[in-house]
Amino acid sequence: MTTNSDSQRDYLLEKAKRYCAIQERAASDVRKKLYEWKAKPDKMDKIISILFKENFINEERYARVFVRGKFRIKKWGRIKIKAELRSRRITDNIIGKALEEIDEDEYLQTLEEIINKKRLTLSEPESYTGRGKLLNYAVSKGYEKHLIMDLL
């Protein structure tokens, strides 16, 4: 005999599976969604455990996809990517492996491109103020200060 509690868990589990099937999700994303769906904490833990076992949630796979997307599409630097993954409770070990997805030459080329693109929007890009704006912009995108200074 199934209880009302079991049927609710099964319903939430299927809903969570569909949510994870749409795109890669971190466990923290799923937990947040389950909370929105009014799942009880003990049910959340069971559902997330099942999702891990059935490979609907895989944090390393999630981190790798996240890194590639944020770097290639949004042009984020390593610092910003790392901070965002940490906010999603991804371990430093997994973050380190995922950041290896970024090719160093492509990384430097992208940094140069975003600086040059920003430079075109400034009236005096080579002035002290202009260089400061370029530095601040690249830092806000998550790039390392020493790399930015080398390019400026």
Phi, psi and omega in degrees: 000127177268141179268168177300324179297317178295318181293325177294318179298316179298319178298312180294324178297313179296321178296318179294322178298316178297319179299318180286332182287336181294313178202168179299139179227147171273158179302324180295325177296316181293317179301316179299317180294318178298323177298316178299328180276007176067032176285144177284149183308318181292326177291321178304312182299317180295316181296314181296321177299315178296318180298323176294312182300321182270009175064024172286329175244126175217106189295325179292316178298317178301311183298320180296316179295318180299313181299311181300316182294311182293326179285309186285324184267310183269351180062035177283150175272174184299321184297315181292320179298313181299316180297319180293319178294321177297322180294340177263014176063035174273137183290154180299325179299313179293320179300316179302314179297319182293322180293341176294346178294338183274121176287131185299317180296318178295323179297311180294322178296318179295318177300315179298318179298316182290327176292314180296322179295317178294322180303323180295339181271352183263143180287322179229075186294336182267357177287168179301315180295317180298316179295324177297319179294321178295316179299310181298321180296312182294323177296319180294337177276354174098019180268154183286135185302319182295325178291320180296314182298323177299322181282329179282000000 
